[in-house]
Amino acid sequence: MKTKSEQLETYKNAIHAQFLLEQNGPFASYLTPPSRAKLRQLCEERFKNGATKDDFWSFKLVFGFDYEASNRNKLKEQTDKFRPIETFLKGETDLMDKEAINLAAFLVNFQWRPFQNFMHHEHVGEKITSVENKMSAGTIQASTPERDYIGRKPNRKLLKILISTFLLVTIGILMGRKLINEEKCMQWTGMQYEKVSCDESGRQNFVGNHTEPFEVQQFSLRRVEVTPSTVFFVRGKPVIWYAKVNGKPEFFNQSGFHPETGKPLKPITPYMIAKWVK
């Protein structure tokens, strides 16, 4: 079984493979070559065309504020924060911050994001690594001859695209096989999420709660009851989060989104504790 750091490297390789494909896609102008300003503009376009809760959360962790269309000028002031992603995509530097990696996955439209979701399918990462190793060893070749039949050198950019396509198709096939046989949706029970089938039979389990696509991070969300003796902070950092519903707070074990209203959960504060708990 691969270690978490090895899985992260595989995740980054898959993101870079997707980046090479996107250089020939509808947003190619933002990625050939990528720059800080272009990536900022691409980020806005991606949010306009649809984003997941995880994408909004990764953005907030990287930039320190929620993404909203009205924050365009505020985002423009943070253009330099796209530089590590720019140099990562260009292959000039590595990217170590996990949320920045997830944001890079969002920018290149890598389907199996964030890392928690990718890691949930451990066998996929192992198979991708196997494919990469075989390519490196020459067992699998995207273009066999060093020169083609009329003696010209092969197009290296095309070769990269072929390899990237091969990797992504492999990912799709492997993940598709697993997803066919597993529960791909979840429903909120009132206190926690439960895995359910995405068809009508699954939706009957918890009447009144809508079915959501399965997300690893959101799935671990739990509603908690708090008392004055509850531990709210560990080493100065909040471990309880909340959202107000009908004027009253509901408390949860982690960050994320309220399962019924969809609003981002906020970290607990001493003010909230004094007002609502003590």
N, C-alpha and C positions, 0 to 999 in steps of 0.2 A: 504493500500500500504506500502511495506517495505521501511525503510530508506536505504540510500546508505551504511551506515556502516553494516546494517543487510544483505544487498545483498552481501557485500564483505565477510562477514563471511560464507555465503552460498557458494560463489565462492571458498573460501579456503577449505571448507569441500569437495566440488566436486573434487578439485585438489587432495586432500589427498586420496579420494576414487579411483581416477585414478592411483595414485602412488601404491596403494596396488595391483591393477590389473597388472600394469607394472612389478611388482616383479616376475611375472610368464610369462613375455613376452620376446621378442627377445633381449632386452637390460637389462635383469634381473641382469646380472653380475655387472652392474654399480649401481644397486639400492638395493642389498641385501648383506650387508647394504650399504646405501649411504655414501660416504665420500667426502671431498672437492675435492680431486684429481680425484675421479671417476666421480663426477658431471662435473668437467671441461672437462674430456675426453668425457663424454656423450654429453656435449654441442657441441663439435666439430662434433660428429657423427650425431647429430640432424641437424646441419647446412648442413652437407654433403648430408643428405637424404631429404632436402627440408625445407624451412622456409618461413614465410610470411614477408611482410614489417613490420608488427607490432613486429615480433620476433626480426628483426634486430634493430628496434627502442628501444625495451626494453633492449636489450643487450647494446646498446650505452649509455642509461641513467644509467644503473647499473655500467658499467665499464669505461665510459668516452671516448671510441673510437669505431670506426666502426669495426664490425667483418669482418675479411678477413683471408683466409687460411695462408697468409704470417705473420699474427700477432700471430702465435702460441706461440712463446717465450714470447711475451708481455702478452698474456693471462695467461701463466704459472706463471708469476710473480704476477698475481692477484688471485691466487688460493684461498687465504683466504676469498675473497669476496663471495665464495660459502658456507661459513660456516653457515650463517643464514638460507640458503635454506636447508642445510643438517640437522640442528637441527629442522627445521620446519617439514620436511618430517618424521623425526624420532619421532615427537610428543613431543619433549623436550621443545621447545619454540614456541612462536607465531611469525608470520611474519607480519610486519606492513607496510613496504615500498611497494607501489602498483606495481612498476615496477619489484621489486624482486619477487613479487607474480606472475606477468605475466611471468617472466623468469622461475619460478618453473613450471608453467602450460606448458610452452614450453618443459621443460626437461622431464616431464612425459607424453608428447604428449596429453594433454587435448584439445579436439577438439574445444571447444567453448571459445577460448581465443581471445584477451585479455579481461580484465574486462569490458571495454566499450562494447564489443560485447556481453558478457554474460548479462550485465545489460540491453542491448537493448531488451532482451526477459524477461521482468520483471515477467510475469506469470510463467515462468519456475522456477525461483528462489523461488517463493511463493509455487509452487507445491512440490519442493524438500524439503523445510522446513516442509511442511505438512507431507511428507513421513518420514522425520527424527523424527518429534514429535511422529508420530504413532509408529515408531519403539521403541523409548524411552519408550512410554507408554505400549508397549507390544501388541498393536492392530495388527501390522504387525510383523510377526516373520519369520526370515530366517531359523530358526531351532526350532521347537516347544518344544520338551522335553528337560529337563535338562540333562538327560542321555538317550542314545539310547537303543534299545531293548535288547542289551546284557550287559547293565549296565556300559558301558564305558563313560567317559566324552567326549563331542563333541570336535572336533579339532577347537581350537579358531582361528587359522590362516585361516582355511577354512571358518569359520563363518564370519570373516571380509571380505573375498573375496566375499562370497555370498551377504552380505549386500551391498558392493561396487558395485557389478554387478547389483543388483536390482536398486540402485540409478542411475547408469549410463544409464541403459536401460530406466528408467523412464524419464531421461533428454532427451534421444534420441527420444522417442515417442512424448514427449511434444513439443520439438523444431521442429520435423518433421512435426507435424500437422500444426504448425504456418507457417513454411517456404513454405509449399505447396501452401498456399494462398497469399503469398506476393512476391513482386519483390525482387529477390535475387541478382541482378546485378546492376551496375551503369556505366555511361559513362560520359566522360569529354566533356563539351560543348565548352570549350575554356576559360571560366571564372569560372565555378563551375561544380560540379557533379550533375547528375540527375539520379534518380532511373529508371531502365528499366527492362523489362522482359529479361530473359537469352536466349530466343529463337530468331529466325531470325527477327521477327517483332519488337523486342526491339532494335536490332542492327541498324535498319534503321532510328532511331530517329536522330542520330548524325553521319552522314556519315563520314568515315575516322577515327573516334576514336574507339579504340577497347573496347570491353565490359570487365569489371572487376568484380570479386566477390564483393558483398557489404561489405564494412568495415566501421564501424561507424566513427572512427577517420579520415580516409582519406576522407570520404564523406563530412565532414565539411570544407574541404579545399576550399579556395576561392582565385582567383587571384585578386590583388589590384593594382591600379595606385597610385604611390607615388609622392609627391611634397615636396618642402622644408618645408612646414608647417605640413607635416605628423608626427604623434607621432610615433617614432621608438623604444623608450624605456619607460618602466614603472618601477619605482623603480630600475633602473639600469639593468633591464632584457629586452632583445629584444622581441618585439611583431610583428616584420616584419621579414620574412624569404625570401631567394632568391635562385635562381639557374641560372647559365649562360647557355643560349641557343644561339648557333652561335655567341658566343663572347659577347653577351649582357645579362644583368640580367633581369629576370622576378621575380616579387615580389608577396608574398603570405601572408595570414593572420595567418598562424600557421606552425608548424613543420610538417614534413611528407616527401613525395616523389613527385618529379615532375611528373605530370600525363601523360606526353608524353615521357620523356626520362627515367623515373624510378630512376633518381639520387636523393640521399638524399638532402633535402633542408638545406641550411646553415643559421644560425642566422645573421642578419644584423650587420654590424660593422661601426664605424665612418669613416673608410677608404672608404668603399663602398659608404656611403652617400656622402662623399666629392667628390668622383670620378664620380659617376653616377647621383646624384640627385642635388647637389648644384653647 
